[in-house]
């Protein structure tokens, strides 16, 4: 039997005899993909590719999907293509490992991919290779099928190194594919460009969503709303379990996998003082009916757009007076922030509006050592002891979308119609904070919603989930019977 060192096989794989190898090489029926199948949103992608090509005239641009990452020994993490690659191609599946979109200097896009194994060509990859064989991980498109799916000219991934042998200025989105980064860093690739302009331009291309993207995000929000209801229905069993947070996580994540690609980020299920840990993802604690539960979660659609919603729920079904005071202050801050959203408004304005409400409330409770106005001054910020993080971010293919955009176009920019963002103020009153009265220690509240900027304001995409304390209590009561 011929040695095939390029196959990704496991230490415990059974040997293949020459007789079996010969038997596997023939008598397979043709299984072409449907001739009319296209990537979702097919018509949207040429314009996006044209805009990024126009931003770098005369250059070759390489946008990789990324590589698999080892989780443990020969087991990899589930693969998700890089968001820039998905945004320009519409390709979102796990079979995109290693693929690269190339935009040539004349603007022509070419997709370099690993095509489907040729079963009649003598390759054993289709049944022996654990990473790429379709008996192991599923079918890939061949070059012709990929061209039909995307409308792109296609080429074999093995031909990609040739792009680094000429004199064409070649710009690479680095930090996504270590194989491509190494290839671009070779001495023969002197024309490869690696500055951050390319990453910023790709991020800024996603700042304003088109109508199809908003539809995808609304679908994600709707699935997430259903997942929150599932989580509430899971509370009776979760309250009886020694790791009730995990049961709630499982209920939401089941919805995410049933309706979409999965979760858009690690689900946060934080009960009691765990809610004061901003990114609590251990989710291994019990649930105390006297405490609150903070649930921060989002379903990612098959097109990779994600929601990002947070609700803080009374595990008893009813807020205590102290819990409700904290909740109502956070809700007032969120409402003040939402009221600022409109085209032309500063991106930072909704955070400033919410923090003013928070600071004034903290001062009224006697928690600040200085007046609210002084605490809000940029040289002070003392109110942030109780609310450390920002109050929102752009939303899209990434939960923190467009993060590599330049400050002048994002954080220091202005809102435009079609932008989608979160508004999510919170109060995190640490259990060991001696500036707080005992009844407030260990309470964490965040209320987060997703909004799209419209011509005259903003539309609350997640309005199907209640926000007011009494409405939350009523919603929970209805779900729990």
C-alpha positions as CSV (number, residue, x, y, z in Angstrom):
1,X,0.0,0.0,0.0
2,X,1.4,3.4,-1.0
3,X,2.3,5.8,1.8
4,X,0.0,8.8,1.9
5,X,1.7,11.2,4.4
6,X,-0.6,14.1,3.6
7,X,-3.7,12.4,5.0
8,X,-4.9,13.4,8.5
9,X,-5.3,10.1,10.2
10,X,-5.6,9.1,13.8
11,X,-3.4,6.9,16.0
12,X,-6.2,4.4,16.4
13,X,-7.4,4.3,12.7
14,X,-7.4,0.8,11.3
15,X,-5.0,0.0,8.5
16,X,-6.2,0.0,4.9
17,X,-5.2,-3.0,2.8
18,X,-4.4,-2.7,-0.9
19,X,-7.6,-4.8,-1.6
20,X,-9.8,-2.4,0.4
21,X,-8.1,0.6,-1.3
22,X,-8.8,-0.8,-4.7
23,X,-12.4,-1.6,-3.7
24,X,-13.0,1.9,-2.4
25,X,-11.8,3.5,-5.7
26,X,-14.9,2.8,-7.8
27,X,-18.6,2.3,-8.2
28,X,-19.8,5.6,-6.6
29,X,-22.9,7.4,-8.0
30,X,-22.7,11.0,-9.0
31,X,-24.2,13.3,-6.4
32,X,-24.0,16.9,-7.8
33,X,-25.4,19.8,-5.8
34,X,-28.6,21.4,-7.2
35,X,-27.8,23.5,-10.2
36,X,-29.9,26.4,-8.9
37,X,-28.5,26.5,-5.3
38,X,-26.9,29.9,-4.3
39,X,-25.5,31.3,-1.1
40,X,-28.2,33.2,0.9
41,X,-28.1,36.9,0.0
42,X,-26.3,36.1,-3.3
43,X,-27.0,39.4,-5.0
44,X,-25.5,41.4,-2.1
45,X,-21.9,40.3,-2.3
46,X,-20.6,41.7,-5.6
47,X,-21.2,45.2,-4.4
48,X,-19.3,44.6,-1.2
49,X,-16.3,43.1,-3.0
50,X,-16.4,46.1,-5.4
51,X,-16.2,48.6,-2.6
52,X,-13.2,46.9,-0.9
53,X,-11.4,46.6,-4.3
54,X,-12.0,50.4,-4.9
55,X,-10.4,51.2,-1.5
56,X,-7.1,49.6,-2.6
57,X,-6.7,50.1,-6.3
58,X,-3.9,48.3,-8.0
59,X,-3.5,45.8,-5.2
60,X,-4.2,42.1,-4.7
61,X,-6.3,41.5,-1.6
62,X,-6.4,38.3,0.3
63,X,-9.2,37.5,2.8
64,X,-8.9,34.1,4.5
65,X,-11.6,32.0,6.0
66,X,-9.2,30.7,8.7
67,X,-7.9,27.3,9.9
68,X,-9.0,24.7,12.3
69,X,-7.8,25.0,15.9
70,X,-7.0,22.0,18.0
71,X,-9.2,21.5,21.1
72,X,-7.6,18.4,22.4
73,X,-5.1,16.1,20.7
74,X,-6.7,15.2,17.3
75,X,-10.1,16.9,18.1
76,X,-10.6,20.3,16.7
77,X,-13.0,23.1,17.7
78,X,-16.0,23.6,15.5
79,X,-15.0,25.8,12.6
80,X,-16.6,29.1,11.9
81,X,-15.3,31.2,8.9
82,X,-13.9,34.6,9.7
83,X,-16.5,37.3,9.5
84,X,-14.8,39.4,6.8
85,X,-14.6,36.3,4.6
86,X,-18.3,35.4,5.2
87,X,-19.3,39.0,4.5
88,X,-17.7,39.1,1.1
89,X,-18.6,35.5,-0.1
90,X,-21.7,34.4,1.7
91,X,-20.0,31.2,2.6
92,X,-20.5,30.2,6.2
93,X,-20.1,26.5,6.5
94,X,-17.6,24.4,8.4
95,X,-16.2,23.1,5.1
96,X,-14.6,26.5,4.4
97,X,-11.4,25.6,6.3
98,X,-8.3,27.1,4.7
99,X,-10.2,28.8,1.8
100,X,-9.1,32.3,0.7
101,X,-10.9,35.0,-1.2
102,X,-8.6,36.9,-3.5
103,X,-9.5,40.2,-5.2
104,X,-7.2,40.8,-8.1
105,X,-5.9,44.3,-8.9
106,X,-8.4,44.7,-11.7
107,X,-11.2,44.0,-9.2
108,X,-11.9,40.4,-10.2
109,X,-12.6,38.1,-7.2
110,X,-11.3,34.6,-7.2
111,X,-12.1,31.9,-4.6
112,X,-9.2,29.6,-3.7
113,X,-10.6,26.4,-2.2
114,X,-9.9,22.8,-1.4
115,X,-12.4,21.1,-3.8
116,X,-14.2,17.9,-3.2
117,X,-12.1,14.7,-3.3
118,X,-12.1,13.0,-6.7
119,X,-13.1,9.5,-5.7
120,X,-12.2,8.1,-9.2
121,X,-8.8,9.8,-9.2
122,X,-7.1,7.5,-6.8
123,X,-7.2,9.7,-3.7
124,X,-8.1,8.1,-0.4
125,X,-8.8,11.5,1.3
126,X,-12.6,11.1,1.1
127,X,-12.7,8.1,3.4
128,X,-9.3,8.3,5.3
129,X,-8.7,11.9,6.1
130,X,-10.3,12.9,9.4
131,X,-10.1,16.7,8.8
132,X,-11.1,16.9,5.2
133,X,-12.6,13.6,4.1
134,X,-16.3,13.8,3.4
135,X,-16.9,10.4,5.1
136,X,-15.7,12.1,8.3
137,X,-16.8,15.8,8.0
138,X,-19.3,16.0,5.1
139,X,-19.3,17.0,1.5
140,X,-17.4,19.9,0.0
141,X,-18.3,21.6,-3.3
142,X,-16.1,21.0,-6.3
143,X,-14.7,24.0,-8.2
144,X,-17.7,24.3,-10.6
145,X,-20.2,23.9,-7.8
146,X,-18.5,26.6,-5.7
147,X,-18.5,28.9,-8.7
148,X,-22.3,28.5,-9.2
149,X,-23.0,28.9,-5.5
150,X,-21.1,32.2,-5.2
151,X,-20.8,33.6,-8.8
152,X,-17.0,33.7,-8.3
153,X,-14.2,32.3,-10.4
154,X,-12.7,29.5,-8.5
155,X,-9.2,28.0,-8.3
156,X,-7.5,25.2,-6.4
157,X,-6.0,26.1,-3.0
158,X,-2.8,24.4,-4.1
159,X,-2.3,27.3,-6.6
160,X,-2.4,30.0,-3.9
161,X,1.4,30.2,-3.3
162,X,1.9,31.3,-6.9
163,X,0.3,34.7,-6.0
164,X,3.4,35.5,-3.8
165,X,6.0,35.0,-6.5
166,X,5.3,38.0,-8.7
167,X,5.6,41.8,-8.2
168,X,1.9,42.6,-7.6
169,X,1.4,44.5,-4.3
170,X,-0.5,42.0,-2.2
171,X,-2.4,42.9,0.9
172,X,-3.3,40.2,3.4
173,X,-5.8,40.2,6.3
174,X,-3.4,38.8,8.8
175,X,-4.1,37.1,12.2
176,X,-6.8,34.9,10.7
177,X,-4.9,32.1,9.0
178,X,-1.5,31.2,10.3
179,X,-0.7,29.2,7.1
180,X,-1.4,32.2,4.9
181,X,0.5,34.5,7.3
182,X,3.5,32.2,7.0
183,X,3.2,32.1,3.2
184,X,2.9,35.9,3.0
185,X,6.0,36.3,5.3
186,X,8.3,34.3,3.0
187,X,11.3,36.1,1.6
188,X,9.8,35.7,-1.9
189,X,6.7,37.6,-0.8
190,X,8.3,41.0,-0.5
191,X,5.3,42.7,-1.9
192,X,3.0,41.5,0.9
193,X,1.4,44.3,2.9
194,X,0.4,43.8,6.5
195,X,-0.7,47.2,7.9
196,X,-4.0,47.6,9.8
197,X,-5.7,49.6,7.1
198,X,-7.1,46.5,5.4
199,X,-8.6,45.1,8.6
200,X,-10.1,48.6,9.3
201,X,-11.6,48.9,5.8
202,X,-13.2,45.5,6.0
203,X,-14.7,46.3,9.4
204,X,-16.0,49.7,8.2
205,X,-17.6,48.0,5.3
206,X,-20.0,46.4,7.8
207,X,-20.9,49.5,9.9
208,X,-24.1,50.1,7.9
209,X,-26.3,47.1,7.4
210,X,-28.4,46.6,4.3
211,X,-32.0,45.5,4.4
212,X,-31.1,41.8,4.0
213,X,-28.7,42.0,6.9
214,X,-31.3,43.7,9.1
215,X,-33.7,40.8,8.3
216,X,-31.1,38.3,9.3
217,X,-30.5,40.2,12.6
218,X,-34.2,40.3,13.3
219,X,-34.4,36.6,12.7
220,X,-31.6,36.1,15.2
221,X,-33.4,38.3,17.7
222,X,-36.6,36.4,17.2
223,X,-34.9,33.1,17.9
224,X,-33.1,34.6,20.9
225,X,-36.5,35.7,22.3
226,X,-37.7,32.1,22.0
227,X,-34.5,30.9,23.7
228,X,-35.1,33.3,26.7
229,X,-38.6,31.8,27.1
230,X,-37.0,28.3,27.0
231,X,-34.6,29.4,29.8
232,X,-37.4,30.6,32.0
233,X,-39.3,27.3,31.5
234,X,-36.2,25.5,32.7
235,X,-36.0,27.4,36.0
236,X,-38.0,24.9,38.1
237,X,-35.7,22.1,37.3
238,X,-32.6,24.4,37.5
239,X,-33.5,25.6,41.0
240,X,-33.4,22.0,42.2
241,X,-30.0,21.3,40.6
242,X,-26.6,21.9,42.2
243,X,-25.4,23.6,39.0
244,X,-28.6,25.2,37.9
245,X,-26.8,27.8,35.8
246,X,-25.8,25.0,33.5
247,X,-29.4,23.8,33.0
248,X,-30.4,27.3,32.0
249,X,-27.5,27.5,29.6
250,X,-28.4,24.2,28.1
251,X,-32.0,25.2,27.6
252,X,-31.0,28.4,25.7
253,X,-28.2,26.7,23.7
254,X,-30.5,23.9,22.6
255,X,-32.7,26.6,20.9
256,X,-29.6,28.2,19.3
257,X,-28.6,24.9,17.7
258,X,-32.1,24.0,16.7
259,X,-32.8,27.3,15.0
260,X,-29.4,28.5,13.9
261,X,-25.7,27.8,13.7
262,X,-25.4,28.0,17.5
263,X,-24.8,30.7,20.0
264,X,-23.2,34.0,18.8
265,X,-20.9,34.0,21.9
266,X,-20.6,32.0,25.1
267,X,-23.9,32.3,27.0
268,X,-23.7,34.1,30.3
269,X,-25.9,32.6,33.0
270,X,-25.0,34.4,36.2
271,X,-27.0,33.9,39.4
272,X,-26.6,36.0,42.5
273,X,-23.2,37.6,42.9
274,X,-22.0,35.9,39.7
275,X,-23.9,38.7,37.9
276,X,-21.2,41.1,39.1
277,X,-18.6,39.3,37.0
278,X,-19.1,41.0,33.6
279,X,-18.3,38.0,31.4
280,X,-19.2,35.1,33.7
281,X,-19.2,32.0,31.5
282,X,-18.4,29.2,34.0
283,X,-22.1,28.9,34.6
284,X,-21.5,26.3,37.3
285,X,-23.4,27.8,40.2
286,X,-26.6,26.9,42.0
287,X,-29.7,29.1,41.8
288,X,-31.0,30.8,44.9
289,X,-34.7,31.8,44.7
290,X,-33.9,34.8,46.8
291,X,-31.5,36.1,44.2
292,X,-31.5,37.5,40.6
293,X,-30.4,35.7,37.5
294,X,-28.6,37.6,34.7
295,X,-29.0,35.9,31.3
296,X,-26.9,37.3,28.4
297,X,-27.3,35.3,25.2
298,X,-27.7,35.4,21.5
299,X,-28.6,33.0,18.7
300,X,-26.3,33.1,15.6
301,X,-28.2,32.4,12.4
302,X,-26.9,30.0,9.7
303,X,-25.8,33.2,7.9
304,X,-23.7,34.0,11.0
305,X,-25.6,37.1,12.2
306,X,-26.1,37.2,16.0
307,X,-28.3,38.8,18.5
308,X,-27.1,40.0,21.9
309,X,-29.7,40.4,24.6
310,X,-29.6,40.5,28.4
311,X,-32.4,40.2,30.9
312,X,-32.2,40.1,34.7
313,X,-34.8,37.9,36.2
314,X,-36.0,37.4,39.8
315,X,-35.6,33.7,40.5
316,X,-38.6,33.9,43.0
317,X,-40.7,35.4,40.2
318,X,-40.9,38.7,42.1
319,X,-38.3,41.4,42.6
320,X,-37.6,42.3,46.3
321,X,-37.7,46.1,47.0
322,X,-33.9,46.4,46.9
323,X,-33.7,44.4,43.7
324,X,-36.4,46.5,42.1
325,X,-34.7,49.7,43.0
326,X,-31.5,48.6,41.2
327,X,-33.5,47.2,38.3
328,X,-35.5,50.4,37.8
329,X,-32.4,52.6,37.9
330,X,-30.8,50.5,35.2
331,X,-34.0,50.5,33.1
332,X,-34.2,54.3,33.4
333,X,-30.6,54.6,32.2
334,X,-31.3,52.3,29.3
335,X,-34.4,54.3,28.3
336,X,-32.4,57.5,28.4
337,X,-29.8,56.0,26.2
338,X,-32.3,54.6,23.7
339,X,-34.0,58.1,23.5
340,X,-30.8,59.6,22.0
341,X,-30.6,57.2,19.1
342,X,-31.1,58.8,15.7
343,X,-29.1,59.5,12.5
344,X,-26.4,62.2,13.1
345,X,-26.2,61.6,16.9
346,X,-22.8,60.8,18.3
347,X,-22.2,57.1,18.9
348,X,-21.1,57.9,22.4
349,X,-24.2,59.9,23.3
350,X,-26.3,57.0,24.4
351,X,-23.6,55.9,26.9
352,X,-23.3,59.4,28.3
353,X,-27.1,59.7,28.7
354,X,-27.3,56.4,30.5
355,X,-24.4,57.1,32.8
356,X,-25.8,60.4,33.8
357,X,-29.0,58.7,35.0
358,X,-26.8,56.0,36.8
359,X,-24.6,58.6,38.5
360,X,-27.6,60.7,39.6
361,X,-29.3,57.6,41.1
362,X,-26.1,56.5,42.9
363,X,-25.8,60.0,44.3
364,X,-29.4,60.0,45.5
365,X,-28.8,56.7,47.3
366,X,-25.8,58.4,49.0
367,X,-23.2,56.0,47.5
368,X,-21.0,58.6,45.8
369,X,-18.5,60.6,47.8
370,X,-19.0,63.6,45.5
371,X,-22.0,65.1,43.7
372,X,-23.1,63.3,40.5
373,X,-21.9,66.1,38.3
374,X,-18.4,65.9,39.7
375,X,-18.4,62.1,39.5
376,X,-19.4,62.3,35.8
377,X,-16.4,64.6,35.0
378,X,-13.8,63.0,32.7
379,X,-11.2,63.6,35.4
380,X,-13.2,61.7,38.0
381,X,-15.5,58.8,36.8
382,X,-16.1,57.7,40.4
383,X,-19.5,56.3,39.5
384,X,-17.7,53.6,37.4
385,X,-16.9,51.7,40.6
386,X,-20.4,50.3,40.2
387,X,-20.7,50.2,36.4
388,X,-17.3,49.6,34.9
389,X,-18.0,48.8,31.2
390,X,-19.4,50.7,28.2
391,X,-23.1,50.7,27.5
392,X,-23.2,49.2,24.0
393,X,-21.6,48.3,20.7
394,X,-22.2,47.6,17.1
395,X,-23.8,44.3,16.3
396,X,-23.8,42.1,13.2
397,X,-21.7,39.1,12.1
398,X,-19.7,39.5,15.3
399,X,-21.3,40.2,18.6
400,X,-18.9,43.1,18.9
401,X,-19.1,44.0,15.3
402,X,-16.7,46.2,13.4
403,X,-14.3,46.2,16.3
404,X,-11.3,47.0,14.0
405,X,-12.9,50.1,12.5
406,X,-11.1,53.4,13.0
407,X,-12.2,55.4,16.0
408,X,-13.3,58.3,13.8
409,X,-15.8,56.1,12.0
410,X,-17.1,54.2,15.0
411,X,-16.5,55.2,18.6
412,X,-16.0,58.9,17.7
413,X,-18.3,58.8,14.7
414,X,-22.0,59.4,14.3
415,X,-24.9,57.1,13.8
416,X,-26.3,56.4,10.4
417,X,-29.5,54.8,9.2
418,X,-29.0,51.0,9.0
419,X,-26.5,50.7,11.8
420,X,-27.4,48.0,14.4
421,X,-26.2,48.3,18.0
422,X,-26.9,47.3,21.5
423,X,-27.8,49.5,24.5
424,X,-26.9,47.7,27.7
425,X,-26.2,49.7,30.9
426,X,-25.7,47.8,34.1
427,X,-25.0,48.1,37.8
428,X,-22.6,45.5,39.3
429,X,-22.7,45.9,43.1
430,X,-19.8,43.7,44.3
431,X,-20.5,41.4,47.2
432,X,-17.4,42.6,49.0
433,X,-17.9,46.3,48.4
434,X,-18.0,48.0,51.8
435,X,-19.2,51.3,50.3
436,X,-22.6,49.6,49.8
437,X,-25.3,48.8,52.4
438,X,-25.6,45.0,53.0
439,X,-28.9,44.7,51.2
440,X,-27.3,45.9,47.9
441,X,-24.2,43.8,47.9
442,X,-24.0,41.1,45.4
443,X,-26.8,42.5,43.1
444,X,-25.9,42.6,39.4
445,X,-28.4,44.0,36.8
446,X,-27.9,44.5,33.1
447,X,-30.7,45.2,30.6
448,X,-29.6,44.9,27.0
449,X,-31.6,45.3,23.8
450,X,-30.8,45.4,20.0
451,X,-31.8,48.4,17.9
452,X,-31.5,49.4,14.3
453,X,-31.1,53.1,13.4
454,X,-34.0,54.3,11.2
455,X,-34.6,57.5,9.2
456,X,-36.1,59.3,12.2
457,X,-34.8,57.4,15.3
458,X,-34.4,53.7,16.2
459,X,-36.4,50.6,16.1
460,X,-36.3,48.2,19.1
461,X,-35.7,44.9,17.5
462,X,-36.0,42.9,20.8
463,X,-39.2,44.5,22.0
464,X,-40.9,41.2,22.2
465,X,-39.1,40.6,25.5
466,X,-40.4,42.7,28.4
467,X,-38.2,45.3,30.0
468,X,-40.2,46.9,32.8
469,X,-40.0,45.0,36.2
470,X,-43.7,44.3,36.4
471,X,-43.9,43.1,32.9
472,X,-40.9,40.8,33.5
473,X,-42.7,39.3,36.5
474,X,-45.9,38.8,34.5
475,X,-44.1,37.2,31.6
476,X,-42.3,34.8,33.9
477,X,-45.6,33.9,35.6
478,X,-47.3,33.2,32.3
479,X,-44.4,30.9,31.2
480,X,-44.3,29.0,34.4
481,X,-48.0,28.6,34.7
